[in-house]
Amino acid sequence: MKLLVIILNYRVTDLTIDCLRSLVPEIPSVPGMKVAVCENGTGGNAEERLREAITKNGWESWVELTAISPNRGFTGGNNVVIRKWLESAECPEYFLLLNADTLVRPGAFSTLVRFMDSHPQAGVAGSRLDFPDGSPNGSPFRFAGIASEFDRGLRNFGYLLTKVMLSMVMVELPPYQKPIASCPGEVRLIPLATRGIRMS
């Protein structure tokens, strides 16, 4: 398998279903790609709602649901899924950890796979994150530090101060119309919302 996308659900079942819905047009872009959803101890009817959405929408061929309890946090939930697939005969070449509140843009997965395939020295790759209006969400950063931590807060203190501070720490991002992979570069901090990881 080329790519396994892992999505954790913890108290965000509606967002997880919306995220899955945004993946539908992307599934054919990477042949054999699968999605593993981990219901990470939400309780109540979260597992039932996820199973119902998967069945009702006909996603069974590419979505697998694992339910665990109690909640094991971000690392623990991802590790449950990763361990299972590492021990399987279909061990993926790449894992993509995707936040449940993410809506995937067209071409995102194929771009990630092409980038990783053409850059064998890269162990981890992140993606550009956008706000709903299409403006960049201040990621990735060349280095982690105080300035990068104040990224979101600075947006409230005026355009000029924000531009000056962010230009010191943020990688220059192209307009959305340009391919995401058109600006690969080394960074020190990759957004946690989407991380592609090479397993070989």
N, C-alpha and C positions, 0 to 999 in steps of 0.2 A: 504494500500500500504506500502511496506517495505521501498523503497528508491525512492526519486525524485532527479535527477541530474539537477542542474540549471546552464545554460551557458549564460553569457551576451555577446552580440555582439555589439561592438561599433567600427566601422571603421576597422574591421578585419573579414569580411565576408568569405574570402577564408580560413582563419584559423579556423573559426567556422565550416565550412563544413568539413574540414579535421578532426577536433576534433570529429564531429558526425560520420564520417566514421570509426574512430578508436574505436568507441563505439559499432559498429554493432556486433562483436563477443561476446561482454560482456553482451548484453541485456538478453540472456537466463540464465546467471549465477545467476541472482537475479529475481526470478519469480515475475511478475507484476511490475517490475521497469519501470519508465517513465523518460523522459528527457524533460525539459521545457527550451526552448531557448527564451531569451528576446532580441528583436532587440531594442537597447537602444538609439534610436534617431539618428542613423547614417545618415538617409536621403538618397536621391538618389534612387537607385534601390536595396538597401540592403535587404529590406523586400521581395521584389519580387524574388530576387536570392535565399534567404533562403527557401521560399515556394516552388520554383521550384526544388531545391535540395532535399527537403523532399519528394515531390511528385515523382520526377523522380527516386529516389532510393528506393521508397516503404517504407519509414520510418514513415508514418502517424500513424501506430498503436502504436508507442512508443515515438514519438516526437510531442510536441505541441509548436507552435510559438505564442508569444505575442509581438506585436509591440507597443512601446510607443514613444512619442515625447512631449517635447524636452528630451534630454539626462538627466537622473537623477543620474548619477554617479553609482559607484559600489553598495553602500548601497541602494540607491533608486531603482535601477533596480531589485536587488535581492528581496527587500521588496515587490515590485509589485507582483512578482510571489509567494513568500512565503505567503503573505496575502491571495491570491486567494486560495491556496491549504489548508491553515489552516481552511478556512471557508467551504471547500468542504467535501462531505461525504467520500472521499478517502484520508483523511489527512495522509500523509506519516509518518512512524515512524522515518525516518531519511531523512534529506536534505543533499545533497552534493553540495557545491559551487565549480564549476570547471571552471578554466580559459579557454577561447576560444583557447588559443595557446597550450593547453595540448594535447598530444597524450597518450592515456591510455594503459598501459601494460596489458597483459593477466592476469586475476585473480584479478585485482585491486579492483573491486567492491565487489566481493564475499568475499575477504579478509577483506575489511572494514566492511561489514555487520557482518561477523563472529566475528570480534574483538569487535564491539559495542555490539553485542548480549551477548558475554561472559564477558564483562566488564561493567556491568550496572551502575557502579559509574562514568564512563567516559561520560562527556557531549559533548565533542568535540574531534575529532581525525583527525590527519593530516597524510599525506603519504610521503613517500620518493620521492624526485624529482631527476631526472637524466638529465644530459646533453645528447644530441643525441648520443654521443659515449658510453653511459652507465655509465660514472663516476658520483658520487654523486654531487648534486648541493647544497651542504652546508646547508642542512635543515634536521631536525628541530634543534633548539637551546635550550640549557638548560635554558638560560636566555638571555634577550635582553640587549644590551649594545654596547659600542663602538666597541669591538672586533667582535661582530656579524655583525655590520653594515659594517665593513671593509672586510667581507668575500670575496666578489668578487674582490675587489681591491687588496687584499693580493696575489691573484693568480698571479699577475704580478710582484711580488717582490721576486720570487724564491721559490723553493720547500721547503727548510728547514724552513724558516721563516713562510711560510704558514702552514706547518704541526704543528709547535709549537703553533702558535696562535690558529688555528682551534681546536687543541686537548683540549684547555682550554674551548671552548664554544660549540663545536658540539657534538651531541650524536654519539656514535660509530655506524656506519652503516655496516650491513653485506654486503657481495657480492650480486649482483643482483640474483644469483642463489638461495639464501636462501629466504624463504617466508618473505615478508615485515613485517608481524605480529610477526616474531620470535624475534623482539627486542622492544616490547612495553615498554614504560617508560614515566614518567612524564617529560614534557618540559614546558618552559615558553613562547616560541614563535613557533607557527605553521605556516607553509608556507601558504600564502594567495591563492596560486594557486589551492589547494585542501583542503577543510575543510568539514568533515562530522559532522553534528550536530544532536544530539538526540532531538526529539520534545516531548517525553513523560516524 
